[in-house]
Amino acid sequence: MKNIKRAVFYFGILITVWFIFTFISINNFSYQYFEIKSDVAIVLGAGSSNRELSAVFKERINHGVRLFKSKKVKYIIFTGGFGKNETISDSKVAMLYAIKKGVPKESIMIEEKSTITYENLKEANQIMKSKHLKTALIVSDPIHMKRAIKISKKMGIKCESSPTQTSMYKSWKTKIPVLLYESFYYNVDFIEGHL
């Protein structure tokens, strides 16, 4: 019984140390930023409601639009399916917003099936393959980037991290809950073999 308790104790310490390491590495990775010329910007979804974009998603879209207008990318892929009781997908709402911002419709592609990060990237990867697009800038919030890039590269997407520079999560008060969330789901994706 004593040996079992000791094993549980040390296992708990190991899990705690690993979680802290993940937490720190995700935060450190969030400062990586690239604007390398690429075929496409993949903008990861962050929700909409009644045709209104969430504040987080809007800033991601704005960054994708800026990359397009500065000729860093030729196309934008918006990701995100249908929320509960929604009649229009998150990605379509994003597309309509980007068109109003001056991006031509023919330069935009959307996928409407995904609900989580892994699915966002899986569907975007299929679009890239179908259109013979080779390189991508992944657009999301800085704290989301390590998981997104790891998943993308595991799928074989040649990509770099281009997080929005207008993230809502700047102070430690707002960053810590999101870092904890990302640390948890980073490990979930690791266990599921997505990274």
C-alpha positions as CSV (number, residue, x, y, z in Angstrom):
1,M,0.0,0.0,0.0
2,K,2.9,2.3,0.9
3,N,4.5,1.6,-2.5
4,I,1.3,2.4,-4.3
5,K,0.9,5.7,-2.5
6,R,4.5,6.6,-3.3
7,A,4.0,5.8,-6.9
8,V,0.9,7.9,-7.1
9,F,2.7,10.8,-5.4
10,Y,5.7,10.7,-7.8
11,F,3.3,10.3,-10.8
12,G,1.4,13.4,-9.6
13,I,4.7,15.3,-9.4
14,L,5.7,14.2,-12.9
15,I,2.3,15.3,-14.3
16,T,2.6,18.6,-12.6
17,V,6.1,19.3,-13.9
18,W,5.1,18.3,-17.4
19,F,2.0,20.6,-17.3
20,I,4.2,23.5,-16.1
21,F,6.7,22.8,-18.8
22,T,3.9,22.8,-21.4
23,F,2.5,26.0,-20.0
24,I,5.9,27.8,-20.3
25,S,6.7,26.4,-23.7
26,I,3.3,27.5,-25.1
27,N,3.8,31.0,-23.7
28,N,7.4,31.2,-25.2
29,F,6.2,30.0,-28.6
30,S,3.5,32.7,-28.7
31,Y,6.2,35.3,-29.5
32,Q,7.2,33.6,-32.8
33,Y,5.9,35.7,-35.7
34,F,6.4,35.4,-39.4
35,E,5.3,37.1,-42.5
36,I,7.1,34.9,-45.1
37,K,5.4,35.1,-48.5
38,S,3.1,32.1,-48.7
39,D,0.4,30.7,-50.9
40,V,-2.4,31.0,-48.3
41,A,-3.3,32.3,-44.9
42,I,-5.3,29.7,-42.9
43,V,-7.4,31.7,-40.4
44,L,-8.6,29.4,-37.5
45,G,-12.2,29.8,-36.4
46,A,-13.3,31.4,-33.1
47,G,-17.0,31.5,-33.3
48,S,-19.9,33.7,-34.4
49,S,-23.5,34.2,-33.2
50,N,-26.4,35.4,-35.3
51,R,-24.0,36.5,-38.1
52,E,-21.9,38.5,-35.6
53,L,-18.2,37.5,-35.3
54,S,-16.7,37.0,-31.9
55,A,-14.2,39.7,-31.0
56,V,-11.4,37.1,-31.0
57,F,-12.4,35.8,-34.5
58,K,-12.7,39.3,-35.9
59,E,-9.1,40.1,-34.9
60,R,-7.9,36.9,-36.6
61,I,-9.7,37.7,-39.8
62,N,-8.4,41.3,-39.7
63,H,-4.9,39.9,-39.6
64,G,-5.6,37.5,-42.5
65,V,-6.9,40.4,-44.5
66,R,-3.8,42.5,-43.7
67,L,-1.6,39.6,-44.9
68,F,-3.5,39.5,-48.1
69,K,-3.5,43.2,-48.7
70,S,0.3,43.4,-48.1
71,K,0.7,40.6,-50.7
72,K,2.2,38.2,-48.2
73,V,-0.5,35.6,-49.3
74,K,-2.4,35.0,-52.5
75,Y,-5.5,33.4,-50.8
76,I,-7.2,33.1,-47.4
77,I,-8.9,30.0,-46.1
78,F,-11.4,30.7,-43.3
79,T,-12.3,27.8,-41.1
80,G,-15.3,27.0,-38.9
81,G,-18.5,25.1,-39.1
82,F,-22.0,25.7,-37.7
83,G,-22.5,26.6,-34.1
84,K,-25.5,25.4,-32.1
85,N,-28.8,26.7,-33.7
86,E,-26.8,28.7,-36.3
87,T,-28.0,28.8,-40.0
88,I,-24.7,30.2,-41.3
89,S,-21.3,28.8,-40.7
90,D,-18.6,30.8,-38.9
91,S,-16.3,30.6,-41.9
92,K,-19.0,32.1,-44.2
93,V,-19.6,35.0,-41.8
94,A,-15.8,35.5,-41.9
95,M,-15.8,35.5,-45.7
96,L,-18.6,38.1,-45.8
97,Y,-16.7,40.3,-43.4
98,A,-13.4,40.0,-45.4
99,I,-15.2,40.8,-48.6
100,K,-16.5,44.0,-47.0
101,K,-12.9,44.7,-46.0
102,G,-11.9,44.6,-49.7
103,V,-10.7,41.0,-50.2
104,P,-12.1,39.6,-53.6
105,K,-14.4,36.7,-53.2
106,E,-12.3,34.6,-55.6
107,S,-9.3,34.9,-53.3
108,I,-11.3,33.4,-50.4
109,M,-11.9,29.7,-49.6
110,I,-14.0,28.4,-46.7
111,E,-14.7,25.0,-45.0
112,E,-17.9,24.5,-43.1
113,K,-17.4,21.2,-41.3
114,S,-15.0,21.8,-38.5
115,T,-15.7,22.5,-34.8
116,I,-12.2,22.2,-33.2
117,T,-8.7,23.1,-34.1
118,Y,-7.6,19.7,-35.4
119,E,-10.7,19.7,-37.7
120,N,-10.0,23.3,-38.8
121,L,-6.6,22.3,-40.0
122,K,-7.6,19.0,-41.5
123,E,-10.2,20.6,-43.7
124,A,-7.9,23.5,-44.6
125,N,-5.3,20.9,-45.6
126,Q,-7.7,19.2,-47.9
127,I,-8.5,22.5,-49.6
128,M,-4.8,23.3,-50.0
129,K,-4.2,19.9,-51.6
130,S,-7.2,20.3,-54.0
131,K,-6.0,23.7,-55.1
132,H,-2.3,22.7,-55.3
133,L,-1.3,25.2,-52.6
134,K,2.1,24.4,-51.0
135,T,2.7,26.9,-48.2
136,A,0.7,28.6,-45.5
137,L,0.8,31.2,-42.7
138,I,-1.3,29.9,-39.8
139,V,-3.3,32.7,-38.2
140,S,-4.7,32.6,-34.7
141,D,-4.1,34.1,-31.3
142,P,-0.5,33.9,-30.0
143,I,-1.3,31.4,-27.2
144,H,-3.0,29.1,-29.7
145,M,-0.1,29.0,-32.1
146,K,2.1,26.2,-30.7
147,R,-0.7,23.6,-30.8
148,A,-1.9,24.9,-34.2
149,I,1.6,24.7,-35.8
150,K,2.4,21.3,-34.3
151,I,-0.9,19.9,-35.7
152,S,-0.3,21.5,-39.1
153,K,3.2,20.2,-39.4
154,K,2.2,16.7,-38.3
155,M,-0.4,16.8,-41.2
156,G,2.4,17.8,-43.6
157,I,1.5,21.4,-44.1
158,K,4.5,23.6,-44.9
159,C,3.7,26.5,-42.6
160,E,4.8,29.3,-40.3
161,S,3.2,31.0,-37.3
162,S,1.6,34.4,-38.0
163,P,-0.4,35.2,-34.8
164,T,-2.6,38.3,-34.7
165,Q,-0.9,41.2,-33.1
166,T,-4.1,42.6,-31.7
167,S,-4.9,39.6,-29.4
168,M,-7.3,40.3,-26.5
169,Y,-5.0,38.2,-24.2
170,K,-2.2,40.5,-23.4
171,S,-2.2,41.0,-19.6
172,W,-1.4,38.1,-17.4
173,K,-4.9,38.3,-15.9
174,T,-6.4,37.5,-19.3
175,K,-3.5,35.2,-20.5
176,I,-3.3,32.7,-17.6
177,P,-6.8,31.2,-18.1
178,V,-6.2,30.8,-21.8
179,L,-2.7,29.4,-21.2
180,L,-4.2,26.8,-18.8
181,Y,-6.9,25.9,-21.4
182,E,-4.2,25.6,-24.1
183,S,-1.9,23.5,-21.9
184,F,-4.8,21.1,-21.3
185,Y,-5.8,20.7,-24.9
186,Y,-2.2,20.6,-26.1
187,N,-1.8,17.5,-23.9
188,V,-5.1,16.1,-25.2
189,D,-3.9,16.5,-28.8
190,F,-0.6,14.9,-27.8
191,I,-2.3,11.9,-26.3
192,E,-4.6,11.6,-29.4
193,G,-1.5,11.7,-31.7
194,H,-2.4,14.9,-33.4
195,L,1.0,16.6,-32.6
